[in-house]
Amino acid sequence: MAQQNDDTFRVIDRRLFNTEGELREDAREQIEQEQKSEQAQPARPEAEPKPARDLETQPAAEPEAAEKPQRSPSFEMLIDLIARNAVALLGGITDPRTGQPMMDLDGAREIVDMLDSLREKTRGNLAPEEEQLLLDVIGSLKMSYLELSKAAAAAAPGRERGRGKI
């Protein structure tokens, strides 16, 4: 049988660090060669000199300068959708079958908590108009929830107040 030559496929390990997290020897040699070649080349006055690359002490890449977030109609529609569900659970919409307002204070509280969580997770990534919209919606829903929960507690004097709180 003829012997095949395996030169068509070559694997080169280009990782800079070994399994222990230390800089590999061949990577260190390559960095030193690059630094020597940069020092050997005459500096051009019109171009800024490149900083020396020392991967052992170099911090992780810094993110690009933060741009001002742009207003997104989709995000505003999402806030509107979630807020309408909370309003429905706070009695803002009547049940078409019974004609009575739907009241689910626990469900409404969870929706308001979701909006609070959304606000926390998107902090710094919203346009000022979106941040203000979210603050206004959360504030309005919290006030409505507070008023309705006080009214429900006053209407049911035999029920436990402050469930689970001491």
BAFI-3210 file (N, C-alpha, C; in Angstrom, 3 decimals, decimal comma, padded with zeros to 6 digits):
// residues 166
n [1|2|3|4|5|6|7|8|9|10|11|12|13|14|15|16|17|18|19|20|21|22|23|24|25|26|27|28|29|30|31|32|33|34|35|36|37|38|39|40|41|42|43|44|45|46|47|48|49|50|51|52|53|54|55|56|57|58|59|60|61|62|63|64|65|66|67|68|69|70|71|72|73|74|75|76|77|78|79|80|81|82|83|84|85|86|87|88|89|90|91|92|93|94|95|96|97|98|99|100|101|102|103|104|105|106|107|108|109|110|111|112|113|114|115|116|117|118|119|120|121|122|123|124|125|126|127|128|129|130|131|132|133|134|135|136|137|138|139|140|141|142|143|144|145|146|147|148|149|150|151|152|153|154|155|156|157|158|159|160|161|162|163|164|165|166]
n.u [000,828|000,370|001,806|000,103|000,368|000,060|000,043|-001,900|-003,656|-003,406|-002,993|-002,835|-002,044|-003,221|-003,764|-003,099|-002,613|-001,802|-003,175|-002,934|-003,241|-001,136|001,066|001,859|004,965|005,729|003,977|004,869|007,404|006,647|005,413|007,601|009,170|007,540|007,601|010,323|010,529|008,899|010,342|012,624|011,811|011,782|010,219|007,281|006,431|003,792|002,129|000,758|002,641|002,472|001,230|003,150|002,524|001,690|000,619|000,425|000,045|-001,870|-005,083|-008,462|-010,185|-011,470|-014,836|-016,379|-016,836|-019,714|-022,696|-025,439|-028,480|-031,014|-034,406|-036,993|-039,754|-040,852|-040,121|-041,573|-044,150|-044,145|-044,024|-046,495|-048,235|-047,754|-048,500|-051,213|-052,225|-051,820|-053,527|-055,950|-056,110|-056,364|-058,933|-059,691|-060,887|-063,894|-065,275|-066,385|-068,296|-069,575|-069,897|-068,789|-066,054|-062,755|-060,767|-057,671|-055,537|-053,134|-052,051|-051,779|-049,897|-047,684|-047,209|-046,492|-044,178|-042,680|-042,348|-040,800|-038,504|-037,766|-037,092|-034,839|-033,073|-032,680|-031,471|-029,618|-029,543|-031,606|-033,384|-033,846|-036,579|-037,841|-037,079|-038,380|-041,061|-041,324|-040,877|-043,089|-045,265|-044,851|-045,007|-047,657|-049,127|-048,388|-049,491|-052,233|-052,548|-051,972|-054,068|-056,320|-055,764|-055,882|-058,568|-059,760|-058,903|-060,193|-062,822|-063,103|-063,257|-062,890|-060,849|-057,390|-054,925|-052,168|-050,889|-048,703|-046,834|-045,265]
n.v [-001,191|002,277|005,003|007,646|011,201|013,398|016,185|017,949|018,724|020,615|021,291|024,052|025,265|028,105|029,302|031,512|030,923|028,258|025,196|025,665|028,336|029,968|031,950|030,627|029,256|029,508|031,515|033,592|033,977|034,829|037,272|038,682|038,827|040,424|042,799|043,432|043,833|046,047|047,944|048,076|049,187|052,355|055,174|056,604|059,924|060,790|058,791|057,347|055,821|052,302|050,833|048,755|045,283|043,530|040,724|039,478|041,383|043,008|044,434|043,157|043,678|046,911|048,109|049,685|053,248|054,250|054,618|056,892|055,499|054,581|055,481|053,078|051,990|049,453|048,619|050,432|049,631|047,118|047,769|049,067|046,932|045,178|046,863|047,272|044,733|044,635|046,710|045,605|043,493|044,927|045,712|047,410|046,668|045,218|041,942|040,273|038,240|038,338|041,009|042,252|043,937|042,655|041,437|040,853|041,036|039,892|038,903|041,303|042,565|040,929|041,481|044,187|043,879|042,522|044,563|046,297|044,721|044,561|047,219|047,441|045,643|046,820|049,169|051,998|051,297|052,351|054,791|058,207|058,928|056,440|055,455|057,312|056,798|054,163|054,562|056,236|054,538|052,396|053,773|054,765|052,354|051,192|052,990|052,683|049,973|050,055|051,681|050,103|047,727|048,616|049,364|046,872|045,528|047,006|046,463|043,838|043,010|040,755|039,282|038,248|040,675|041,998|039,647|037,085|038,825|040,090]
n.w [000,000|-000,664|001,046|002,638|002,540|005,178|005,081|004,323|006,256|009,075|012,491|014,523|017,597|018,870|021,200|023,878|026,512|028,765|030,233|032,946|033,165|032,634|030,618|027,489|026,323|023,565|022,805|024,379|023,251|020,704|021,293|022,322|019,995|018,391|019,860|019,656|016,872|016,583|017,980|016,437|014,036|012,434|013,878|012,588|011,967|011,404|012,268|015,202|017,790|018,469|021,447|023,661|023,820|026,538|027,640|030,078|032,047|031,004|031,203|030,834|027,719|027,336|027,235|024,405|024,121|025,752|024,022|023,705|024,653|022,327|021,706|021,774|020,098|020,347|022,921|024,443|023,739|024,889|027,635|027,821|027,234|029,418|031,521|030,969|031,493|034,260|035,066|034,301|036,124|038,414|038,464|036,452|034,115|033,065|033,536|030,737|030,833|033,340|033,919|036,045|037,685|037,256|039,807|041,039|043,256|044,097|041,708|040,321|041,946|041,467|038,779|038,922|040,404|038,488|036,603|038,149|038,411|035,727|035,319|037,001|035,732|033,276|033,765|032,926|030,280|028,925|027,004|027,996|027,840|027,852|030,347|032,001|031,308|032,240|034,996|035,585|034,982|036,782|039,239|039,156|039,022|041,449|043,286|042,713|043,351|046,093|047,086|046,379|047,765|050,410|050,514|050,088|052,362|054,349|053,720|054,356|057,371|058,984|057,914|057,909|058,444|056,647|055,578|056,402|057,458|060,368]
ca.u [000,000|001,090|001,663|-000,467|000,999|-000,948|000,390|-003,022|-004,421|-002,490|-003,610|-001,903|-002,630|-002,943|-004,143|-001,974|-002,399|-001,907|-004,279|-002,728|-003,503|000,113|001,376|002,633|006,314|005,775|003,256|005,779|008,433|006,030|005,218|008,915|009,578|006,754|008,117|011,628|010,336|008,340|011,414|013,600|011,285|011,819|008,888|006,789|005,869|002,354|001,382|001,010|003,292|001,614|001,687|003,679|001,512|002,123|-000,634|000,363|-000,426|-002,881|-006,434|-009,413|-010,539|-012,493|-015,915|-016,396|-017,512|-021,153|-023,494|-026,726|-029,483|-032,052|-035,780|-037,498|-041,206|-041,168|-040,014|-042,716|-045,324|-044,036|-044,432|-047,934|-048,893|-047,667|-049,286|-052,642|-052,560|-051,910|-054,754|-057,065|-056,168|-056,739|-060,350|-059,876|-061,655|-064,939|-065,349|-067,504|-069,315|-070,325|-070,097|-068,124|-064,615|-061,868|-059,833|-056,689|-054,488|-051,858|-051,546|-051,358|-048,649|-046,609|-046,910|-045,749|-042,841|-041,979|-041,935|-039,671|-037,356|-037,385|-036,426|-033,515|-032,225|-032,411|-030,915|-028,475|-029,674|-032,843|-033,409|-034,483|-038,038|-038,259|-036,898|-039,458|-042,297|-041,319|-041,076|-044,471|-046,172|-044,669|-045,549|-049,113|-049,652|-048,190|-050,496|-053,532|-052,521|-052,039|-055,438|-057,250|-055,504|-056,425|-060,028|-060,119|-058,668|-061,240|-064,098|-063,120|-062,675|-062,577|-059,670|-056,088|-054,270|-050,715|-050,607|-047,320|-045,973|-045,446]
ca.v [000,000|003,536|005,791|008,965|012,332|014,131|017,597|018,787|019,176|020,933|021,954|024,939|025,753|029,537|029,820|032,187|030,419|026,814|024,775|026,230|029,766|030,692|032,266|029,558|029,675|029,980|032,789|034,585|034,246|035,610|038,638|039,313|039,127|041,575|043,980|043,756|044,371|047,397|048,835|048,180|050,022|053,785|055,727|057,545|061,052|060,968|057,713|057,199|054,543|051,305|050,475|047,399|044,333|042,624|040,034|039,035|042,476|043,781|044,139|042,742|044,751|047,812|048,285|050,930|054,343|053,987|055,553|057,191|054,542|055,128|055,171|051,941|051,843|048,091|048,581|051,183|048,778|046,068|048,371|049,290|045,625|044,694|047,765|047,001|043,512|044,998|047,499|044,661|042,748|045,863|046,045|048,435|046,103|044,312|040,612|040,314|037,255|038,714|042,449|042,713|044,173|041,556|041,872|039,875|041,895|039,171|038,896|042,671|042,820|040,236|042,218|045,386|043,404|042,241|045,845|046,760|043,911|045,010|048,515|047,185|044,946|047,663|050,443|052,450|050,897|052,918|056,207|058,940|058,866|055,096|055,387|058,091|056,049|053,024|055,101|056,704|053,384|051,679|054,609|054,790|051,035|050,978|053,789|052,025|048,742|050,421|052,136|048,981|046,758|049,214|049,271|045,464|045,187|047,649|045,824|042,504|043,187|039,473|038,674|038,585|041,797|041,868|038,218|036,657|039,829|040,161]
ca.w [000,000|-000,715|002,265|002,344|003,185|005,957|005,116|003,906|007,416|010,160|013,638|015,218|018,842|018,952|022,506|024,514|027,852|028,917|031,109|034,283|033,087|032,422|029,225|026,848|025,951|022,185|022,753|024,971|022,249|019,633|021,804|022,383|018,628|017,940|020,536|019,063|015,527|016,724|018,413|015,360|012,959|012,759|014,145|011,588|012,699|011,198|012,910|016,627|018,076|019,081|022,792|023,776|024,275|027,583|027,952|031,470|032,891|030,296|031,667|029,800|026,793|027,850|026,266|023,647|024,805|025,740|023,252|024,320|024,169|021,469|022,060|021,023|020,192|020,791|024,378|024,974|023,564|025,904|028,912|027,717|027,325|030,793|032,361|030,733|032,234|035,672|035,223|034,219|037,377|039,472|038,324|035,429|032,999|033,559|032,944|029,791|031,184|034,540|034,000|037,265|037,492|037,661|040,851|041,480|043,805|044,113|040,337|039,996|042,672|040,763|037,545|039,318|040,761|037,228|036,032|038,963|038,026|034,384|035,488|037,554|034,772|032,114|034,238|032,142|028,879|028,393|026,658|029,096|027,719|028,264|031,802|032,612|031,094|033,155|036,344|035,708|034,994|038,046|040,314|039,050|039,384|042,891|044,010|042,521|044,133|047,504|047,384|046,293|048,827|051,637|050,433|050,253|053,766|055,142|053,405|054,950|058,705|059,604|057,291|058,499|057,778|056,493|055,468|056,458|058,089|061,824]
c.u [000,869|000,798|001,144|000,265|-000,077|-000,641|-000,790|-003,804|-003,466|-003,239|-002,542|-002,631|-002,249|-003,394|-002,915|-001,631|-002,554|-003,024|-004,133|-002,964|-002,251|000,332|002,258|003,967|006,368|005,016|004,125|006,865|007,887|005,840|006,549|009,415|008,834|007,273|009,460|011,463|009,738|009,416|012,430|013,124|011,367|010,388|008,522|006,108|004,349|001,519|001,738|001,699|002,320|002,125|002,189|002,609|002,127|000,868|-000,715|-000,212|-001,531|-004,271|-007,309|-009,793|-011,661|-013,580|-015,803|-017,106|-019,017|-021,880|-024,807|-027,755|-030,572|-033,429|-036,298|-039,014|-041,614|-041,111|-041,199|-044,007|-045,313|-044,479|-045,935|-048,706|-048,906|-048,523|-050,783|-053,085|-052,703|-053,190|-055,978|-057,217|-056,527|-058,178|-060,639|-060,698|-062,686|-064,885|-066,546|-068,614|-070,193|-070,643|-069,447|-066,647|-063,801|-060,876|-058,946|-055,486|-053,128|-051,232|-051,040|-050,038|-047,471|-046,229|-046,120|-044,326|-042,024|-041,502|-040,771|-038,391|-036,846|-036,639|-035,004|-032,576|-031,874|-031,794|-029,655|-028,558|-030,920|-032,632|-034,123|-036,017|-038,572|-038,151|-038,032|-040,799|-042,399|-041,532|-042,519|-045,455|-046,069|-045,263|-047,064|-049,721|-049,485|-049,209|-051,875|-053,610|-052,682|-053,449|-056,419|-057,019|-055,985|-057,939|-060,484|-059,938|-059,743|-062,587|-064,217|-062,490|-062,287|-061,341|-058,405|-055,499|-052,765|-050,274|-049,113|-046,374|-046,284|-045,247]
c.v [001,249|004,337|007,186|010,033|013,159|015,612|018,501|019,343|019,372|021,663|022,767|025,484|027,218|030,144|030,409|031,572|028,902|026,477|025,305|027,737|030,601|030,910|031,173|030,109|030,201|031,293|033,900|034,966|035,115|037,060|039,375|039,684|040,345|042,858|044,404|044,375|045,772|048,385|049,059|049,089|051,481|054,321|056,714|058,689|061,194|059,891|057,643|055,864|053,599|050,994|049,037|046,494|043,410|041,939|039,579|040,126|043,289|043,424|043,698|043,944|045,597|047,983|049,632|052,006|054,168|055,074|055,778|056,208|055,247|054,659|054,052|051,839|050,454|047,982|049,307|050,369|047,638|046,591|048,584|047,983|045,110|045,551|047,527|045,724|043,813|045,782|046,589|043,904|043,633|046,329|047,093|047,961|045,149|042,992|040,596|039,311|037,725|040,196|043,057|042,982|042,974|042,108|040,703|040,671|041,196|039,144|040,275|043,004|042,139|040,949|043,487|045,001|043,073|043,539|046,443|046,018|044,319|046,333|048,327|046,583|045,806|048,999|050,786|052,106|051,477|054,374|056,937|058,887|057,510|054,936|056,132|057,383|054,896|053,483|055,544|055,546|052,644|052,475|054,616|053,455|050,755|051,762|053,143|050,748|049,054|050,846|050,963|047,953|047,299|049,104|047,830|045,038|045,791|046,982|044,442|042,567|041,868|038,809|039,088|039,755|041,548|040,416|037,935|037,654|039,881|041,583]
c.w [000,000|000,556|001,907|003,140|003,880|006,055|004,761|005,088|008,577|011,264|014,344|016,438|019,005|020,273|023,179|025,862|027,886|029,906|032,527|034,308|032,890|030,931|028,644|026,364|024,517|022,021|023,317|023,960|021,115|020,063|021,858|020,992|018,095|018,576|019,959|017,684|015,580|017,123|017,299|014,236|013,371|012,910|013,061|012,325|012,540|011,888|014,387|016,872|018,771|020,473|022,804|024,355|025,312|028,104|029,398|032,363|032,251|030,818|030,503|028,948|027,366|026,806|025,572|024,454|024,643|024,950|023,976|023,763|023,367|021,928|021,156|021,182|020,669|022,309|025,012|024,832|024,581|027,271|028,922|027,874|028,766|031,719|032,175|031,454|033,722|035,943|035,188|035,531|038,569|039,337|037,274|034,244|033,587|032,822|032,007|030,132|032,338|034,609|035,238|036,981|037,988|038,677|041,239|041,979|043,837|042,717|039,925|040,686|041,966|039,465|037,854|039,715|039,506|036,577|036,815|038,588|036,645|034,461|036,016|036,521|033,561|032,502|033,446|030,663|028,231|028,007|027,797|029,044|028,187|029,777|032,507|032,470|032,083|034,596|036,570|035,814|036,317|039,205|040,321|039,473|040,873|043,708|043,897|043,351|045,620|047,900|047,378|047,393|050,172|051,647|050,637|051,706|054,655|054,915|054,038|056,335|059,367|059,063|058,039|057,712|057,709|056,435|055,480|057,115|059,571|062,270]
res [m|a|q|q|n|d|d|t|f|r|v|i|d|r|r|l|f|n|t|e|g|e|l|r|e|d|a|r|e|q|i|e|q|e|q|k|s|e|q|a|q|p|a|r|p|e|a|e|p|k|p|a|r|d|l|e|t|q|p|a|a|e|p|e|a|a|e|k|p|q|r|s|p|s|f|e|m|l|i|d|l|i|a|r|n|a|v|a|l|l|g|g|i|t|d|p|r|t|g|q|p|m|m|d|l|d|g|a|r|e|i|v|d|m|l|d|s|l|r|e|k|t|r|g|n|l|a|p|e|e|e|q|l|l|l|d|v|i|g|s|l|k|m|s|y|l|e|l|s|k|a|a|a|a|a|a|p|g|r|e|r|g|r|g|k|i]
***
